[in-house]
């Protein structure tokens, strides 16, 4: 009788071990958070900005800061039109504040999980904006083309409606 009980115990443990192994194999790789995608941009990028039919050379840097809780994007570092955008997690959203050369600071939010490759930020509010009719950046969509290619499409508003776009296509500097 003891031998039968022991055999069933061994069989039970074997099935339990197999079930654990199967569960481990079924686990998907954890999904990357939206902020993690932006953290991977750390470094220098160069490319072109298209604005009103003109292609202009562009440089952008990304830096992870604040103990990994924010990413600082610097457009045109060192130039007279340098602008900074800070991206961070805000609950289940990503938030950004764009410190614009226009002198205002639009705040935008995007779905933090989006499709993983595209993050569409939309206007929420702005500081130093006298009226929503004043010119301001109203949205930006970042598209992660591959690990070394990033697109950013910015839309600005004036008089309460779309007034133009600026599109960046950047490559990671090696």
Backbone as JSON, one array per atom type, in Angstrom:
{
  "sequence": "XXXXXXXXXXXXXXXXXXXXXXXXXXXXXXXXXXXXXXXXXXXXXXXXXXXXXXXXXXXXXXXXXXXXXXXXXXXXXXXXXXXXXXXXXXXXXXXXXXXXXXXXXXXXXXXXXXXXXXXXXXXXXXXXXXXXXXXXXXXXXXXXXXXXXXXXXXXXXXXXXXXXXXXXXXXXXX",
  "N": [[0.82, -1.19, 0.0], [1.95, 1.27, 0.81], [3.81, 1.58, -1.21], [2.18, 2.0, -3.49], [0.99, 4.47, -2.79], [3.25, 6.07, -2.64], [4.1, 5.9, -5.31], [1.95, 7.17, -6.62], [2.28, 9.7, -5.53], [4.74, 10.47, -6.63], [4.04, 10.46, -9.34], [2.08, 12.45, -9.29], [3.66, 14.68, -8.53], [5.3, 14.82, -10.78], [3.45, 15.47, -12.83], [2.66, 17.97, -11.84], [5.09, 19.37, -12.03], [5.41, 19.33, -14.83], [3.17, 20.82, -15.56], [3.85, 23.32, -14.47], [6.11, 23.88, -16.02], [4.96, 24.05, -18.58], [3.32, 26.28, -18.18], [5.26, 28.25, -17.8], [6.45, 28.26, -20.34], [4.36, 29.25, -21.87], [4.17, 31.86, -21.1], [4.28, 35.15, -22.2], [6.75, 37.39, -23.49], [7.37, 40.15, -21.41], [5.47, 43.09, -22.05], [6.77, 46.09, -23.35], [6.85, 49.19, -21.71], [5.45, 52.33, -22.71], [7.07, 54.48, -21.93], [9.5, 53.17, -21.65], [10.11, 52.69, -24.32], [10.74, 55.29, -25.16], [12.95, 55.77, -23.52], [14.86, 54.19, -24.71], [15.76, 55.76, -26.74], [17.9, 57.25, -25.94], [20.7, 59.25, -26.54], [22.38, 60.66, -29.46], [20.83, 62.02, -32.34], [20.34, 62.5, -35.86], [19.11, 64.16, -38.8], [16.52, 65.14, -41.02], [14.31, 67.93, -41.0], [11.15, 68.64, -42.13], [9.49, 71.46, -43.11], [6.95, 73.48, -44.08], [7.45, 72.89, -46.81], [10.2, 73.02, -46.95], [13.32, 71.37, -46.49], [15.26, 70.88, -43.74], [18.38, 70.53, -42.1], [18.61, 68.65, -39.11], [19.16, 68.15, -35.62], [18.82, 66.1, -32.8], [18.76, 65.36, -29.35], [18.47, 62.81, -26.85], [17.9, 62.17, -23.47], [17.88, 60.19, -20.6], [16.53, 60.85, -17.46], [16.09, 61.88, -13.98], [16.17, 59.58, -12.26], [15.39, 57.62, -14.08], [12.73, 58.19, -14.65], [11.92, 60.04, -16.48], [12.27, 61.39, -19.81], [14.33, 63.5, -21.6], [14.04, 65.42, -24.41], [15.95, 67.18, -26.68], [15.68, 69.52, -29.07], [17.57, 70.74, -31.71], [20.04, 71.22, -30.21], [21.99, 73.65, -28.54], [21.51, 75.61, -30.45], [20.04, 78.8, -31.45], [17.35, 78.42, -31.51], [16.83, 76.32, -29.85], [14.87, 73.8, -28.34], [13.1, 72.15, -25.73], [11.67, 69.08, -24.73], [9.93, 67.28, -22.33], [9.26, 64.02, -21.43], [7.15, 61.81, -19.68], [5.78, 59.26, -17.5], [2.32, 59.23, -16.68], [0.21, 58.01, -14.76], [-1.82, 55.78, -16.49], [-1.14, 56.89, -18.84], [1.11, 58.57, -21.15], [2.83, 61.57, -20.68], [3.74, 64.81, -21.85], [5.66, 67.8, -21.78], [6.24, 70.53, -23.74], [8.73, 72.75, -24.2], [8.63, 75.45, -25.79], [10.07, 77.42, -28.47], [8.42, 79.49, -29.03], [7.71, 80.5, -26.63], [5.73, 79.46, -25.04], [4.32, 76.65, -23.19], [3.15, 73.85, -24.07], [1.15, 71.16, -22.85], [0.76, 67.75, -23.28], [-0.89, 64.57, -23.84], [-0.7, 60.98, -24.25], [-1.79, 57.67, -25.14], [-0.27, 55.31, -23.19], [0.3, 52.74, -23.94], [-0.37, 52.37, -26.54], [0.23, 51.22, -29.87], [2.68, 50.33, -29.52], [4.61, 51.12, -31.36], [3.85, 53.58, -32.21], [3.05, 56.71, -30.94], [0.67, 58.95, -30.16], [0.4, 62.12, -29.18], [-1.79, 64.44, -27.7], [-3.04, 67.76, -27.3], [-3.55, 69.08, -24.06], [-3.39, 71.18, -22.23], [-1.85, 74.41, -21.67], [0.9, 76.32, -20.47], [1.66, 79.78, -20.04], [0.22, 80.73, -22.22], [-1.71, 83.01, -23.69], [-4.19, 82.86, -24.91], [-6.23, 80.26, -26.33], [-6.22, 80.7, -28.95], [-3.81, 81.71, -29.67], [-0.65, 80.99, -31.3], [0.51, 77.69, -30.98], [2.07, 74.54, -30.22], [0.18, 71.74, -30.89], [-0.16, 69.01, -31.15], [1.7, 65.92, -31.35], [3.07, 63.18, -33.04], [4.92, 60.38, -32.47], [6.75, 58.03, -34.23], [8.15, 54.94, -34.05], [10.19, 53.68, -36.18], [12.25, 51.79, -36.62], [14.92, 50.43, -34.56], [16.83, 52.35, -34.96], [15.69, 54.48, -36.3], [13.55, 57.21, -36.2], [10.49, 58.92, -36.39], [8.89, 62.07, -36.12], [6.0, 63.9, -35.98], [4.89, 67.01, -35.8], [2.21, 69.23, -35.02], [1.04, 72.48, -35.34], [-1.16, 74.96, -33.98], [-3.16, 77.83, -34.7], [-5.31, 80.55, -34.11], [-7.25, 78.79, -33.21], [-7.26, 76.59, -34.92], [-5.73, 74.1, -37.08], [-2.55, 75.05, -38.23], [-0.22, 74.39, -39.44], [2.58, 72.08, -40.03], [5.43, 70.28, -38.8], [7.78, 67.98, -39.68], [9.9, 65.43, -38.61], [12.51, 63.26, -39.54], [14.6, 61.08, -38.19], [17.83, 59.64, -37.64], [19.72, 57.42, -35.64], [22.82, 58.51, -34.37], [25.98, 57.08, -34.93]],
  "CA": [[0.0, 0.0, 0.0], [2.84, 2.42, 0.86], [4.44, 1.72, -2.51], [1.2, 2.62, -4.38], [0.86, 5.87, -2.39], [4.49, 6.75, -3.05], [4.09, 6.0, -6.77], [1.0, 8.23, -6.99], [2.89, 10.98, -5.14], [5.75, 10.78, -7.65], [3.31, 10.8, -10.58], [1.46, 13.76, -9.06], [4.72, 15.7, -8.59], [5.74, 14.92, -12.18], [2.44, 16.25, -13.54], [2.76, 19.34, -11.33], [6.3, 19.96, -12.64], [5.11, 19.54, -16.25], [2.22, 21.94, -15.65], [4.62, 24.55, -14.23], [6.96, 24.11, -17.19], [4.07, 24.49, -19.66], [2.9, 27.64, -17.87], [6.41, 29.11, -18.06], [6.64, 28.36, -21.79], [3.27, 30.03, -22.44], [4.31, 33.27, -20.74], [4.8, 36.02, -23.25], [7.73, 38.36, -23.02], [6.63, 41.3, -20.9], [5.35, 44.22, -22.97], [7.53, 47.26, -22.98], [6.01, 50.36, -21.47], [5.7, 53.43, -23.64], [8.22, 55.25, -21.47], [10.69, 52.39, -21.98], [10.44, 52.95, -25.73], [11.41, 56.59, -25.24], [14.26, 55.64, -22.87], [15.78, 53.57, -25.67], [16.24, 56.78, -27.68], [19.04, 57.96, -25.35], [21.82, 59.46, -27.44], [22.27, 61.72, -30.46], [20.13, 61.68, -33.57], [20.4, 63.55, -36.88], [18.25, 63.9, -39.95], [15.89, 66.28, -41.68], [13.01, 68.42, -40.6], [10.41, 69.23, -43.24], [8.59, 72.49, -42.61], [6.45, 74.35, -45.14], [8.09, 72.56, -48.08], [11.65, 73.09, -46.87], [14.01, 70.33, -45.72], [16.31, 71.53, -42.95], [19.13, 69.6, -41.26], [18.15, 68.69, -37.72], [19.82, 67.33, -34.61], [18.01, 65.91, -31.59], [19.36, 64.47, -28.35], [17.57, 62.25, -25.85], [18.59, 61.84, -22.23], [17.05, 59.66, -19.52], [16.85, 61.63, -16.26], [15.22, 61.73, -12.81], [16.15, 58.17, -11.84], [14.71, 56.81, -15.08], [11.3, 58.47, -14.72], [11.63, 61.03, -17.52], [13.17, 61.48, -20.96], [14.44, 64.87, -22.09], [14.34, 65.56, -25.83], [16.42, 68.53, -26.99], [15.67, 69.79, -30.5], [18.52, 71.78, -32.05], [20.84, 71.58, -29.04], [22.98, 74.7, -28.72], [21.11, 76.62, -31.43], [19.21, 79.87, -30.87], [15.97, 77.94, -31.47], [16.79, 75.09, -29.06], [13.62, 73.55, -27.61], [13.17, 70.96, -24.88], [10.43, 68.39, -24.44], [10.13, 66.28, -21.28], [8.26, 62.97, -21.52], [7.12, 60.99, -18.47], [4.57, 58.47, -17.25], [1.29, 59.87, -15.86], [-0.79, 56.96, -14.62], [-1.8, 54.89, -17.65], [-0.83, 57.73, -20.01], [2.39, 59.26, -21.23], [2.61, 63.01, -20.74], [4.91, 65.6, -22.22], [5.6, 69.26, -21.8], [7.13, 71.03, -24.78], [9.19, 74.1, -23.89], [8.69, 75.92, -27.17], [10.72, 78.69, -28.8], [7.37, 80.51, -29.06], [7.57, 81.03, -25.28], [4.67, 78.78, -24.27], [4.66, 75.29, -22.81], [2.0, 72.95, -24.22], [1.13, 69.87, -22.16], [0.04, 66.78, -24.12], [-0.93, 63.2, -23.33], [-0.89, 59.89, -25.21], [-1.99, 56.34, -24.58], [1.07, 54.79, -22.89], [0.51, 51.42, -24.52], [-0.63, 52.52, -27.98], [0.53, 49.96, -30.55], [4.07, 50.04, -29.26], [5.49, 51.8, -32.3], [3.34, 54.92, -32.53], [2.48, 57.39, -29.78], [0.04, 60.2, -30.6], [0.15, 63.03, -28.06], [-2.75, 65.5, -28.01], [-3.06, 68.92, -26.42], [-4.38, 69.06, -22.86], [-3.38, 72.56, -21.72], [-0.54, 75.05, -21.88], [1.22, 77.46, -19.62], [2.13, 80.97, -20.74], [-0.55, 80.9, -23.45], [-2.74, 84.0, -23.34], [-5.47, 82.4, -25.44], [-6.06, 79.08, -27.16], [-6.11, 81.17, -30.33], [-2.4, 81.98, -29.92], [0.06, 79.88, -31.91], [1.11, 76.73, -30.05], [2.12, 73.15, -30.66], [-1.08, 71.15, -30.45], [-0.04, 67.55, -31.12], [2.89, 65.31, -31.95], [3.03, 61.72, -33.13], [6.23, 59.76, -32.61], [6.68, 56.7, -34.83], [9.4, 54.2, -33.94], [10.27, 52.92, -37.42], [13.09, 50.68, -36.18], [15.69, 50.87, -33.4], [17.71, 53.46, -35.32], [14.95, 55.46, -37.1], [12.41, 57.79, -35.49], [9.77, 60.02, -37.04], [8.05, 62.88, -35.23], [5.17, 64.81, -36.76], [4.34, 68.05, -34.93], [1.18, 70.08, -35.61], [0.77, 73.68, -34.53], [-2.46, 75.62, -34.16], [-3.31, 79.27, -34.52], [-6.72, 80.92, -34.27], [-8.09, 77.65, -32.88], [-7.27, 75.53, -35.93], [-4.44, 73.65, -37.59], [-1.9, 76.1, -39.01], [0.98, 73.88, -40.11], [3.22, 70.91, -39.46], [6.87, 70.09, -38.92], [8.03, 66.54, -39.61], [11.3, 65.05, -38.45], [12.91, 61.87, -39.72], [15.89, 61.08, -37.55], [18.6, 58.4, -37.54], [20.64, 57.4, -34.51], [24.23, 58.7, -34.73], [26.85, 55.96, -34.51]],
  "C": [[0.87, 1.27, 0.0], [3.49, 2.66, -0.49], [3.49, 2.38, -3.5], [1.06, 4.11, -4.08], [2.08, 6.66, -2.82], [4.52, 6.94, -4.57], [3.14, 7.1, -7.23], [1.55, 9.6, -6.62], [3.91, 11.41, -6.18], [5.07, 11.2, -8.95], [2.68, 12.19, -10.45], [2.48, 14.89, -9.14], [5.21, 15.91, -10.02], [4.76, 15.75, -13.0], [2.48, 17.72, -13.12], [3.95, 20.05, -11.96], [6.06, 20.25, -14.13], [4.16, 20.72, -16.45], [2.94, 23.27, -15.43], [5.47, 24.89, -15.44], [6.12, 24.64, -18.36], [3.63, 25.93, -19.43], [4.03, 28.62, -18.14], [6.6, 29.32, -19.56], [5.58, 29.23, -22.43], [3.4, 31.51, -22.13], [4.89, 34.04, -21.9], [5.87, 36.91, -22.65], [6.95, 39.57, -22.53], [6.62, 42.43, -21.92], [6.15, 45.39, -22.43], [6.58, 48.41, -22.73], [6.36, 51.42, -22.51], [6.92, 54.24, -23.23], [9.52, 54.5, -21.77], [11.1, 52.58, -23.43], [11.19, 54.27, -25.88], [12.79, 56.55, -24.58], [15.29, 55.07, -23.83], [16.31, 54.56, -26.71], [17.5, 57.47, -27.18], [20.21, 58.02, -26.32], [21.54, 60.59, -28.41], [21.65, 61.19, -31.74], [20.29, 62.82, -34.57], [19.52, 63.15, -38.05], [17.74, 65.19, -40.54], [14.58, 66.64, -41.01], [12.38, 69.04, -41.84], [9.4, 70.21, -42.65], [8.24, 73.42, -43.76], [7.22, 74.16, -46.44], [9.61, 72.63, -48.06], [12.19, 71.93, -46.05], [15.21, 70.99, -45.05], [17.03, 70.45, -42.15], [18.7, 69.77, -39.81], [18.98, 67.75, -36.86], [18.92, 67.28, -33.39], [18.81, 65.03, -30.64], [18.27, 64.01, -27.39], [18.41, 61.84, -24.65], [17.57, 61.33, -21.22], [17.49, 60.37, -18.24], [15.9, 61.25, -15.12], [15.02, 60.27, -12.41], [15.33, 57.3, -12.78], [13.23, 57.1, -15.25], [10.92, 59.49, -15.79], [12.68, 60.96, -18.62], [13.14, 62.92, -21.45], [14.86, 64.83, -23.56], [14.79, 67.0, -26.05], [16.52, 68.66, -28.51], [16.64, 70.94, -30.78], [19.41, 72.19, -30.89], [21.91, 72.62, -29.38], [22.61, 75.78, -29.71], [20.26, 77.7, -30.75], [17.74, 79.46, -30.79], [15.84, 76.61, -30.71], [15.46, 74.99, -28.31], [13.77, 72.22, -26.87], [11.77, 70.41, -24.68], [10.74, 67.33, -23.38], [8.94, 65.32, -21.32], [8.32, 62.13, -20.26], [5.8, 60.24, -18.38], [3.61, 59.31, -16.4], [0.13, 58.89, -15.75], [-0.69, 56.01, -15.8], [-1.56, 55.65, -18.95], [0.64, 58.12, -20.0], [2.04, 60.74, -21.33], [3.9, 63.67, -21.23], [4.6, 67.06, -22.04], [6.66, 69.7, -22.79], [7.46, 72.49, -24.46], [9.58, 74.75, -25.22], [9.44, 77.24, -27.31], [9.7, 79.82, -28.89], [7.14, 81.13, -27.67], [6.42, 80.45, -24.48], [5.07, 77.33, -24.05], [3.42, 74.39, -22.89], [2.21, 71.64, -23.46], [0.26, 68.94, -23.0], [0.07, 65.41, -23.47], [-1.2, 62.22, -24.47], [-1.17, 58.61, -24.45], [-0.61, 55.72, -24.4], [1.34, 53.45, -23.55], [0.29, 51.4, -26.02], [-0.42, 51.19, -28.71], [1.98, 49.58, -30.36], [5.04, 50.75, -30.17], [5.06, 53.23, -32.6], [2.65, 55.49, -31.3], [1.99, 58.76, -30.22], [-0.33, 61.04, -29.38], [-0.78, 64.14, -28.53], [-2.77, 66.54, -26.91], [-4.03, 68.73, -25.25], [-4.52, 70.48, -22.33], [-2.03, 73.17, -22.06], [-0.34, 76.13, -20.83], [1.79, 78.55, -20.51], [1.49, 81.14, -22.12], [-1.7, 81.84, -23.1], [-4.13, 83.54, -23.75], [-5.22, 81.14, -26.25], [-6.02, 79.43, -28.64], [-4.66, 81.5, -30.7], [-1.72, 80.76, -30.52], [0.69, 79.01, -30.83], [1.17, 75.36, -30.71], [0.91, 72.44, -30.06], [-1.04, 69.62, -30.37], [1.31, 67.14, -31.7], [2.68, 63.81, -31.94], [4.45, 61.24, -33.37], [6.0, 58.36, -33.18], [8.07, 56.08, -34.76], [9.47, 53.26, -35.14], [11.09, 51.65, -37.2], [13.99, 51.22, -35.08], [16.58, 52.07, -33.69], [17.02, 54.54, -36.16], [13.7, 55.9, -36.33], [11.8, 58.9, -36.33], [8.96, 60.75, -35.98], [7.32, 63.9, -36.09], [4.46, 65.76, -35.8], [3.31, 68.87, -35.69], [0.99, 71.3, -34.72], [-0.56, 74.3, -34.95], [-2.3, 77.12, -34.01], [-4.76, 79.6, -34.84], [-7.65, 79.73, -34.09], [-8.14, 76.54, -33.9], [-5.85, 75.22, -36.41], [-3.84, 74.72, -38.5], [-0.64, 75.6, -39.72], [1.56, 72.68, -39.39], [4.74, 71.01, -39.62], [7.12, 68.6, -38.71], [9.52, 66.28, -39.55], [11.46, 63.58, -38.82], [14.37, 61.79, -39.29], [16.51, 59.67, -37.55], [19.55, 58.53, -36.36], [22.07, 57.6, -35.03], [25.03, 57.54, -34.16], [28.22, 56.45, -34.2]]
}
